[in-house]
Amino acid sequence: MTIGYRLVPLSCPSCGAPLQAESDDVIYYCTACRNGYLLDRASGQLRPLAVTFLAVAGKIVTRHLPFWWLPARVQLLERSTEGGSGLLSLFGKSPQGVGDALDVNFAIPAYVAPLKSLVPLAQRYTGSFPNAGELLAERLTGGALRVEDAQKWAHFALISAEAAKPDLLTQLRYTIAFGEARLLGVPFVGEVAALRDAFFGLPAS
């Protein structure tokens, strides 16, 4: 049996500068020319990826961690509860009725984190995305989760939010159509071993 390996040089395809990365990263950002890239699993090539860094005022940022920004259209097909039925209330937004759709922007951590940390961050940033400015040329590493992984977490975040409501959920059917993903650099503050996001104070891990 032959096992093939492919070495991919960690240099920016646009300007040739070295790319900073951690061992499991599949997402890269060039601080020299401010371009982002995603490692294509099939070809082994780096393909362009839009990246935006969030700015926070009045805080000393320890580092920026990557989040996937996933525009999506969520359509409710059925939501039933014991003793009645109700509407999907997706992080503070509700459709008018069964069959109606909601436009939502999921914000899902793109770094590896425990479930107990990842889900609250995803739900909070999806439901109450901060009104923040933008930064340029910040360092961004730790992006080990691909778009398809983030989409699965978006489903999990939605279901978890519905299951946590006070009514007894018995049936939930919906569809999600995802748009084009981009990457966010979200500021975190504090000690490296105990990072918290700069807007809501939620732990990174």
N, C-alpha and C positions, 0 to 999 in steps of 0.2 A: 504494500500500500504506500502510495506517495502522498505526503502531506506538504502542501505548498504554503510558503510564507511570502509576504510582500512587504518590503521596507518602504515606508512613506517618509520622505524628508520633511522635517518640521520647519519648513521655511515658507514664508508668505508667498503664495502664487502671484500676488500683485507686485510686491516690491522686493521680495527676496530676503527680508529681515527674518531672523529666527523667531519662532512662535513659542511662547511659554505654555507649558502644559503639565498636567499631573498624569500619573501612570495610566489611569482608565479613561482619560478624556477622549471624547469624540467631537467636541466643539472647541474651536480655537479662535482667538482674537489677536489681531496684529495691532500693537500699540503704535507702531510706526506710521502706518497708512490708514488705520482705523477701519479695517475691514474684518468681517467675521467669516468663519468657514465651518462647514460640517463635513466630517469624514463620510464619504459615500461607501457603504458596506460592500456593494457589488463591485465597483470599479477600483476602490482603494484611493480615489482621488478626493481632493478637497474642493467642495463646491461652495459658492458664495452664500452667505447667510446674513440677513439684516440684523444689526445689533443696536440697541439703545440702552444707555446708562441712565438710571434715575438719580437725581440730585436731592439731597436732604439738607436743609439749612440748620445751622447751629449745633451740629453734632460732628464729632471726629469719627470718620468712617474707618473701620479696621480693614475691610475688604468688600468687594462686590461679589455676590454669588449669582450664578446664572439661573434664570427662570425662563420657561417657554411661555410665550404669549400666543394663545390659540383662539383666534376669532372663530365663533361657532354659531350655528342656528340649531336650537333645541326645540323639538316638536313633541308636545305631550300627546300620547295616544290613550293612556288610561292611568288614573291614580285613584285607587279605592282604599278605603279605611274601614275598620270594623265599625258597623253602625252607620255607614254613609260613605260618601266619596268627596274628595276635595281636589283643588287644583295644585299642580306643581308650583311651588314657590321657590324659584331657583335663586338663592342668595339675595332675597329681597325683591325679586321680580316675578311677576305672575302673568301667564297668558290669559286671554279673555275666556277661553273655554277649551274643551278637548278638541284637538286637531289644530289649534293655533300654535304659532311658533314664536320663540323668543330669540333675539340676537344677544349673545353673551360673549364676553372675552374671558376665557379661562387663563389664569396665571399659575403655572405649575412649576415647582422647583425642578431644575434640570440636573441637580447634583444628588448624589446618593445620601439618603437620610432615613432614619427610622420612621415607621408609619405614624407614630404618635406626634411627630414633628411635621412631617410632610403634609398630612391632611389639613390640620389647622391653618398652615401657611397658604395652601392652595385655596381653601374656602374663604379666608379673610381677604386675600389679594384679589380673588375673583369677585367677591361681593362688595368690597369697599376699596377699590383700587385708589391709591393715594394720588392727589393732585400734585405732581412733582415736576420739576424742571429736568433738563437733560445735561449730562456731562459728556466730555470727549476724552478719548485716549486713556481710559482707565484700564487696569489689569483685570483680566477675567479668566479664571481657571476653575476646574472642578466640574465641568459640564460632561457628565458621564451618561446621561439619559437621552436617548434619541426621541425624535418627534413621536414615533409610534408608542413609545413608553409613556410619554406625557399625555397622549390621548387616552390611554388606558386609565391613568391616574385621574383624568378629568371625569371619566365615567364614575370612578370610585368616589371622588369628592362629591359628585351630584347625589349618588345613592346614599352616601353616608349622611349628607345634610338632610335628606328626606327621612331617613330612618331615625334620626335624632329628634324629630319633631314630637310633640306630646301626643298626637293621635296615633292609633295603632295601624300602621301601613300594612295592607294585605296584598296589594297588587300595584306594580308600577311598570308602565311600558312607555318608552319614549325613543326618539331617534336623535342623533347628533350628527350634523354635517359640518365638518371642520374646514375652515379656510386656510389661507397660507400662513404658516407659522413664522415667527420671528423670535429673537432672543432679547431678554432684558437682563441688564446688570443691576441687581437690587442691592442697596447698601445695607451692610450689617455692622454693628458696633460691639464693643466690649472686648474681653479677652478672647484669644483665638480658640481656646478650649470651651468657651461658653458664649459664643456669638449669639446676638439677638438682632432681629431685623430692626432697622432704624425708624420705621414708621409705627409699628404696632407692639414692638417689644416681645415678639414671639421667638422662641429658641430655634436656632438653625438645625440642631440635632439633639 
